[in-house]
């Protein structure tokens, strides 16, 4: 199988070009403003060709959620609806509008403090390419600095068009007895006979291949928020042809991991309570997992539905968000409307003090009797 550097020696009849925010006057104001409700065109060019690299950084003095408020969109070959639509932070690997370092082969958030966002996914196009950044938020983005590097030249007939889709959900506990995390006590082991209530991260129609996902999980309680099986239904099959064994397993880790780990293809970019302003209390807080199928793409001929359980048998209430990445032939399926900026606002992190309030509530519910924590 060809390696990532094999193509470096090939001579290609293409012409390199760049669209950027450089100061047209020759000065050093190498940025463009993006007011609330406005949009900024990063690239608009005829083809054929391919985008080879995108970099950007943002400055919003009065808006800490600028990475959630700004939405990245891309259109290929005149298709009416976008093939890429995601908050700019989540697309590049920055969940919840936060700043933190993230390292992978196709995407990165680099120093300073994860504010430098880069993408190396190749994005071929035939007749036309347009990339846009829109500000859905209530506050201006003072500065957008960007590069979009691309080349104009032949594109193979077997090259799919790049897609990226953002989804989010506040999941609901689906356990029959209503108890979250039934797998950690002596309750009967619940069964999940389908993917109906799973968290959905990709739904595509057409011919193509899935190449990865950034998954952002916010847990309001300390127990391990994983154990959710990944499921890929290919070409309308009734049962997943690819069925996993647990959240940590799909992301190539094991045993309820709570350590940062950066591999070019997979890892844990953010761990709750580690180098963050969150409490270190189990898995309470925000986690970011990523998995890129760069050598093991999930191929489909007609359709793909990819999802993961939110806890074993969908037994956890979590704030989840994701960006899935894939290639396919056009036309693609239109995405559902992206939630407005106020609905994309992350929920607050539960503090350790909440445990004291929970204990007090249990005590009141049981007549004020003493509580240690292991009572039935």
Buried (B, 14 or more C-beta within 10 A) or exposed (E): EEEEEEEEEEEEEBEEBEBBBBEEEEEEEEBBEBEBEEBBEBBEBEBBBBBBBBBBBBBBEEBEBBBBBBBBBBBBBEBEEBBBBBBBBBBBBBBBBBBBBBBBBBBBBBEEEBBBBBBBBBBBBBEBBBBBBBBBBEBBBBBBBBBBBBBBBBBEEEBBBBBBBBBBBEBEBBBEEEEBBBBEEEBEEBEBEEBEBBBBBBBBBBBBBBBBBBBBBBBBBBBBBBBBBBBBBBEEEEEBEBEBEBBBBBBBBEEBBBEBBBBEBBBBBBBBBBEBEBBEBBBBBBBBBBBBBBEEBBEBEEBBBBBBBBBBBBBBBBBBBBBBBBBBEBBBBEBEEBBEBEEBBBEEBBBEEBBEEEEEEEEEEEEEEEEEEEEE
